[in-house]
Amino acid sequence: MAKLTVLTLMGLGLALFRDHRSSYEERLNAFREVKPVELPNCNFVKGVEAGSEDIEILPNGLAFISSGLKYPGIKSFEPDKPGKILLMDLNEEDPAVLELKITGSKSDLSSFNPHGISTFTDEDNAVYLLVVNHPDFKSTVEVFKFQEEEKSLLHLKTIRHKLLPSLNDIVAVGPEHFYATNDHYFIDPYLRSWEMYLGLAWSYVVYYSPNEVRVAAEGFDFANGINISPDGKYVYISELLAHKIHVYEKHANWTLTLLKVLRIQNILTEEPKVKLVYAENGTVLQGCSVASVYKGKLLIGTVYHKALYCEL
């Protein structure tokens, strides 16, 4: 009888493992086949070789690009070099990038590991760049002031907080005010792996200001990208492994109320729910992470690879 009980438990364990494995592979789109959708006149961005994980474009066409991300389990083409912030002028005929010099209090750049980025422009037209940074695979937010004439970033502040343990992306709503996604609940690599595998929807979004820090939204299966509507009324959060976009209303006290959840379905079929403007199977770009538009031009970034510039 005891043997039957043990065998039964083993069978249940194996069945549960198979169910989780199947679910995990589905959440990762592990067996998805991509049919290429091409755009005219696409070219690699000159000077981007080791990643363009996030892109932020100012209204005047200047684009900031975070490059050189080192992330557990992700390939790096420059493992021994610190990351950098690149600048690209999309008004140029054949734009390339230049590396922005970092000045000010952040003198040690050896561990600079930029991830998500966001800009905020104040009433005096001063531009602040907020950068998710992973020094030694920890999480901080670096606050910079953009100095356009000098083509440099003046470092103003490093932000650390216990509610910012596993940062991914950020959207600035002030010089030192932002919403940010934590893509995992756990910090320990072993526990993070099980969190993803079991589909524990424990990741969350934080609102940060110098006077208040709080969880603004939670219950995500890998909260990833975050952005805000041009009028500042709505916040968009992507739930990567659930293939959903959450739309929140932002209130005057910075709280968020969920309005709707958009599930992206059938994107690679002949009848997608959204318009598919570009797709390819990894022969051109590997690990796409961001796309941004400026005056009919599409700029596509990747976690660790190149960047592409196309005409829409």
N, C-alpha and C positions, 0 to 999 in steps of 0.2 A: 504493500500500500504506500509506504514511504517512497519507494522507487517511482511509482506512478505519479506521486505528487511532485517529486523533483523533475521528472520528465515533462510533466504538464507545465511547471513553472518555466523550464528551459524553453519549451515550445512557445509559450506566451512571450517570453523575452525575445526570442528570435523573430517572432511575428511583429512585435513592437519595433524592433530594430529595423526590419525591412520596411515597415510603414513609415518610420521616420526618415529612412534613407531615401525612399521614393519621394516623400514630401520635400526633403532637402534638395534633391536633384531638380524637382519641379520649381521650387522657389529660386534656384540658381539659374533656371533656364538652361540646364546642362546639355540638353539634346536639341536645342533650338537650331534650326538651319536658317541662315540669313540669305535672302535673295537680294543682290546688289541693286541699289537705286542710285544712279549717278547724277551729278550736277555738272554743268558746263564750267570749264575754266577753274579747276581746283588745283592748288599748288601748296606744297609744303611751306610752312613759315620758316624763313631763313634764320638760323640761330637757335632753333628749338630741337634738341636732340635727346634730352633726358626728362621729358615730362612737361605737361602743361595742364596740371590737374584742375585748376580753377582759373576762370577768366572774368574780369570785371571791366566793362567798357563805360567810360565817361561820355556825357552828351556831346563833347567836342571830338569824339573819335579816338581818344587815347585809351589804349587797352592795357590793363595790368594782368600779368600772367604769373601764377605761382609754378615754379619748376624745381625738379630735383627731389620730389617726395620720396622718403624712405618709410615704408610701412610693412609690418610683419606679413610675410607670405607674398609680397609683391616684388617683382624684379626691379632692379635699379641699374641703369647704364653708367651711373657715376657714383658708385657706393662709397668712395673715399672723399667725395667733395661735398661741401655744404650746399643746401638749396639756395635758391635766389628768386628775386622778383624781377621780371622782365617787363619792359615797356615797348609798346608797338603803336605806331601812328597809322590808323586805318584810313586816313585821308591820302596817304602816299600811294603812288601808282603801283609800286612793287615793294610793299612794306616788309621790313625786317625787324628784328628786336635788338634792344640794347639792355644790358644789365644795370639796374638802378643801384647806385652806391648807397650804402646804409651808414648814416652818421648818428652822432648823439650818444646816449647812454649805453646802447647795446654794442659794446666793443667786441665781444666774443661771438663771432659768427660761425665758429667751427661746428656748432651743433644746430645751426639754423635749418629747420626742416619744415618748410611751409606747406600747408594743406589748403583748406578753404579760405577765401578772401572776400572782402566787401569794402565798399567806399561809402563815405558820408561827406556831403558838401554843406558847410554851414552858410549862414546869411552873409558872411563876408567873402564867400566863394573859396574859402580854404578847404582843401581836400584832405580827408583823413583816410588812411588805409588800415583796416583791421585784418590781421592775419592769424589764422589758426597755426600754431607752431607745435612741433613734437620734439623738443630737445630730449635726447636720450629716451625717446619713445614715451615721454610724458606729454601732458597737454597744457599749453598756455595760449593766451591771446596777446599778440604784440600790436601796439598802437603806434602808427607812424603818421607823420604829416608829410604830404607830397610837396616837394619843392621843384616846380616845373622847370624853372630856368637852369637850376643846377643839375637837373635830371637825377635827383637823389631822394631818399627817404630819411627823414629825421625821426629817430626813435624817441618816443615820448614815455612809454610805459609798458610794463609786462604785467598781465593779469593772470592770477592763479586763484582757483577756488575749488572747494571740495565737490561742488555741483558741476564742475567742468572736468570730469576725469578722462573722458574718451571722445574728445571733440573731433568733428568731421567738417562741418560747414558752418557758416556764420552769415548773418545779415545785419548790417549796422543801421541803427536808428538814432544815432548820436555819436559824438566824438569818442565816448567811452561807454556807449549804450548799445546793446545788441541782443538778438536772439541767436542761439547756437544749438546745433544738434549734437547729442552724444550717441554715437552709433552702437555702443555696447553699454550694458549696465556694469559688467565686471571689468576689472583692470587686469587681473591675472590672465595670461595667455591661454592656459588650460581651461579655465572657466569660461572665457570668451568663446572658445571653440565649441564647448557644449551648449552655450547659450544660443549660438547660431544653429547648430545641428538640431537641437530640440525645438527650435522655433519659438523660444521664449520672447514674447513681445514686451520686453522690459526697457528698451531704450527710450530716450525722452529728449525734450527740448527745454532749454533754460532761457529765461530772461535775465540779463545782467545789467545793472547800473551801479555806479559807485555807492549808492545808498540802499540798494535792494537787490537781492539775488533770489530767484525762486524758480521752481519747475513750472513751465507754462503749458506744457502738453506732454502726455505720456502714453505708453501702451503701443509702441512701434516695434515692428520686426525689422530692425536696422534703419533707424532714422538717418537719412543721408542729406540730400540737398535741401536748402532752405532759401526762400526769396520773398520779396515783398512787392505788392502791386505798385505801379507808378504813383498812384494817389495816396499810398501809405495806409490804405484801409484794410488790406487783406494780406495775410501771410500764407505762403504755400510751402508745404513740407512733403518731401518725397519719402515714402516708406519702401525702401529698395526691395526687400525680399518678399513683400506682399504685392508688389507691382501697383502701388496706389499713390495718388496725389491727394493730400488733405488740404482743404481750403478753410482757413480760420479768419474770423473777423477780429481785427485788433481794436481794442477799446482805449479810451483816454487814459485809463490807469494801467495800461500795458498788458492787461489780461487778454487771453485769446478764447474765442468761442467757436467751436466747430460748426461750419456751415454745411459742408458737403465733402464726400469722399469720391474721387474719380478713379475708377479702376481702368487701367490701360489694357484693352483687350484687342486681340486679332490684329496687332500692328503689322504683322508680316504676311497677312492674307490680302486678297484682292479687295476686301471690304473692311478696311481698318476704321476704328472709331475716331482716329485722329489722322491728319495728313502726314504721310511719311515723305520727307523731302530728301533724305540721304541715308543710305545704308550700305555697308560692305562687310565682307566676311573675315577681315583681319589681314588681308593682303596689303592694304594701304596703311591703315591705322590699327593700333592694338590698344585695347583698354580705354575706349572713349569715356570721358567723365563729364564733359560740359560742352555746351554749344551756345553761342551768343550771336546776335544779329545787329548790324549797323549799316543803315542805308543800302539795303539790298545785298549786303555781304554777310556770309556765314563763317564764323570762326569756331572751329571744333578743336577741343583740347583732349588730352589723354592723361592717364595716371602716371605713366612712366615713359611714354614714347614721344612721337612727334606731334605737331599741330598742323591743321589744314585750314586753308583760306579759300572759300568758294564764292561764286556768284550765284545768287538765288534766281 
